[in-house]
Amino acid sequence: MEEIRVSPDYNWFRSTVPLKRIIVDDDDSKVWSLYDAGPKTIRCPIIFLPPVSGTAEVFFHQILALTGWGYRVISLQYPVYWDLLEFCDGFRKLLDHLQLDKVHLFGASLGGFLAQKFAEVTHKSPRVHSLVLCNSFSDTSIFNQTWTANSFWLMPAFMLKKIVLGNFAKGPVDPKMADAIDFMVDRLESLNQSELASRLTLNCQNSYVEPHKIKDVAVTIMDVFDQSALSNEAKEEMYKLYPNARRAHLKTGGNFPYLCRSAEVNLYIQIHLRQFHGTRYAAINPAMVSAEELEVQQSSLNNCRESDEES
């Protein structure tokens, strides 16, 4: 239990990367919490958006690994927003505050849906250069909860937590996945009633992505072949929506591969971001590119060897 919370990596992360709190709305209660690590000279960083149950800490493996290779990484925790357009407006103001013109977005589950909607809403004045969508979806109707979306605000916190926990993996899982689930349950416990209710409302409010508005955005779809909260139909819908997207498949990883399969996830993120090296939208310090390229190639070779051995 609580293996991740007591791990050296997590404690190193907590002691070296400060949590910032930023208010960009007129309403002072709407506070964005974020970790911003890596070279501040980079103007097009990769920003991580968590799932319903997540906080900014859930991407600590990615922050440590990617900043070590010269990337600028930002991991966010949303304020309470009850409406998708309200969220998009708040996120746009946050990017303005951080003086970021365009960004790369990595979104997990709800985070991926919000990333797509933000790219769609800002398509006339684009703020999103690329997307990595992890275990994500494009249409909220897949959860069959659109009829209850407007009543989440009335429910007590314990009931909301029960709804979220219902989507966590059941049955036997490997130790790393079990640790990831324990960590996410702990993160879930840290969210208050309005935070949870607003996220579930965004997750289930009747809405879908209009792909023709974001056809110029480079997309990588990352998903797992084992048990996750997403149905196969939802995955197939994503492939249809983005026929030209790169696909990053993980054999296992459940709902939280960024925690329990972090090395593979980090490699896929590096491969995704490599296509922007040498452009003004690079998320990496140019001086670090050659070393980082060599590491990615070496990791790819190792992965290929492991796959061949398993076959």
N, C-alpha and C positions, 0 to 999 in steps of 0.2 A: 504493500500500500504506500502511496505517496512517494514512489521511487523517483519520479521526475522532480518533485519539489525539493528533494534533498540531494539531487544530483549535482556534481561539480559544475557542469555546464550551465544549469539553471541559476545556481548561486553566483557564478561568475557574471552571467548576463544581468542579474538583478543588481549586482554591486558596481557594474561598469557603465550600464546604459540608463540614463535618467528618464523617468516618466514625465512628460510635459503635459500641462493642461492648458487648453486654448479655447477662448470664447469668441465666436465670430458673429453670432446672432444678437439681435437686440435683447432677447430673453437670456438673462444671465444664468439661468438654470441649465442651458444647453452647453455642456462642456465636452469638447473633444479631448480624449486622452490619447497620447501617442508616444511611441519611441521613434526617434530620428537618429539613425546611426550611419556612419560612413562619411565620405568627403562631401562637405557642404557646397563645394564648387560645382557638383553635379546638379544640373537644373531639370533633369528628367529621371527622377529616381523610380524605383519600383515600390508601390504602396500595397500593403496587405490588408484585406478586409475580412474580418472573422465571421464564422457562422453564428446562428442564433445563440448558442450556448457559450460562445467564445469571448475572450477579452484580448487586448493587444499582446499579452504575454504568450499566447498560444503559438506564435510564430518565432519564438526565441531561437530555435535551431536555425531557421533561415536567416535571422538577423546576424547571428554569430558567424555562420559560414560565409554568407555573401559579403558582409563587410570585410571579412578577412581576405577576400579576393578583390577588394577595391570598389565594391558596389556601394551606392547610397540606398539604404533601405528604411522605409517608414512603415510602422505597424500601428493600426488605428483601433480605437474603441469608439463606437458611435454614441452621440447624445440621444436623448429620447425624441424621436421623430415618428409621427403617426401616419405620415403620408409620403409617398415616393417622391413627389415633386418637391416637397419640403426638404427631404433628405438631400436630393440632388442640388437644391439651392444652397443648403448649408455646406455641402462638400465643396461646391464651387467656391464659396467664400473662404473655406479653409485653404484651398489651393492658392487663392489670391493672397491670403495672409502669409502663406509660406513662400510666396513669390515663385510659384511653379506654374509654368505655362502649360506643358503637356507632361503626362506621366504614364508609366506602365502600371497596370493594376493586376494583382493576384487576388482572386476572390474565392473563398471556400463556402460552398452551399449558398446560404442567403447572401454572403459577401459577393459571390460570383454574380448572382442575380442583380444586386445593387450596382455592381461594376458595369454590367451590360446596360442597365437603365440609365446610368449616368452618361455612358458613351452615347446612348441614343438621344437623351435630352440635350446634350451639348454638341450634337453632330454638325450644327451650322457654324459653330465656332469651336472646333474640336479641342478637347482637353485630354483625351485618352489616345495614346499612341499604340498601345497594344494591350491584350488581355490574356491572362492565364486563368482558366476557369476550372476549379478543382471540385469534383463531385457536385457540380452546379446544375441549374435548371433554367429554363427560359419562359416557363408558364406556371403561374402559381396554382392553376386549377388541378395540377397533379396531386396536390395534397388533400383534395376534396374537403377543404376547410373554409372556402370562400364565404359560406353562409354564416360561419361563426366569427369571421375576422373582426367584425365590428363589436363583438362582445368580450374580446380578450381584456379590455381595459377594466371590466367589472370583476374579473376573476381574481381570487387571492393568489399570492405568490406560490404557495405549495401546489395548487392545481396547475398553474402554468409550468412549474418545474416537472410535474408528472407528465404533462403533454410532451415536453422536450425529451425527457428520459425514455419515453416510449419509443423514440427513434434510435436509441443507442443499441449497439449490438447485444444480442442475447446468446447464451450458449457459450461453449468453450472457444477461447481465442488465445493466441500466443502471448507470452509474458509482456512483450513490448506493446501490443495492442491493449492489453489489460491495463498497463500503466498509463497509456494515453487516455483511456476511458476514465480512469480514476482522476486524472488531472483535469479533464474536461468537466467531470461532475463537480470537482472543487471550484472550477471557474464559474460554473453555473450557479453554485451556492453564493458566489460573491455578487451576483446581479440582483438588483431590487425589483419590486413588482412592476414599476412603470417601465424599467429598462426591458424586462422580459416581455411584457405585454405589447410594447411598441414594436419590438423586433418580430414577434409572432404576427402582429397585424401586418407589417410590411411583407412578411413571408407568405401570408395567405390572402391578402387583399387581391381582388380580382384584377390581374394584370399579366401582360405577356410582352416579350421583347419583339420589336420590329426590326428584323435583321437588315433590311434594305438601307436603313439609316446608318448602319455601322459596317457596311461592306468593305470599307477601306482600312479597317482596323485589323492588324495582325492578331490572330487568335491561336492559342494552344489549349486544347481540351485535355484535362488530366482526370482520369478516373481509375477505379479499382475493379478487379474482376471478382473479388470476394464480396461478402455481405456489406451493404451500406444502405443508408436510408433512401437512396434513389432507386427507382424501379428501372428495369431495362428499357421500358418504353420512354422514360424521361431521357435516358442516355441517347437512345436512337434519335429522339427529337433534336437533341443538341447537335448530333452529327449531321442531320438533315439541314438544320439551320445554318451551320457553318461548314459547307462542303469542302472548302479549301483550308480548313484549320489543320494545324499539326495535331497529332494525337500522341499523348503520353500515357501509356497504360502501365499500371502497376498490378502485378499478380495478386498481391495482398496489401492490406492497409486500412480496410474498413472505412469508417467515416472520417478518420483523422490521420491520413497518411503523412502529413507534414510534421506530426509528432512521433509516430512509430516507424515511419520509413523515410526519415528526413534526408538521408544521403541520396536516395533515388530522387526524391522531390527536388532537392537542391540542384542535382545534376540536370534535371529537365528544365528547371528555371534558367540555369546558365545557358543551356542550349537555346532556349527561347530568346534570351536577351542578346545572344551572340550575333544575331542577324542585324543588330543596330550598332555594333562596334564601328567606330570610325565615322559615325554620323553625329549630328547635334543632339540626337535623341538617345545617345549611349548612356546607360545607367552606371557605367564603370569609369573609374579614373584611367585615362588613356595610358598612363605609365605602367599600369598593372595588367594590360591586355595580354602581352606575350606570355607571362607566367600563368595567367588564368587559362589561356587557350591550351597550354600544355597540360594543365591539370585536368581540364574537361576531356581532352583526347585520351589521357591516361585512364581516367575513370571509365570512359566509354569502352576502351579496350578490356579493362578488368571485368566490366559488366558482361561484355560479349563472351569472354572466356568462361565466366561463371554460368552463363546461359548454356554454352556449349557443353560444359561439364554436366549440368543438370539433365540435358537432353541425352 
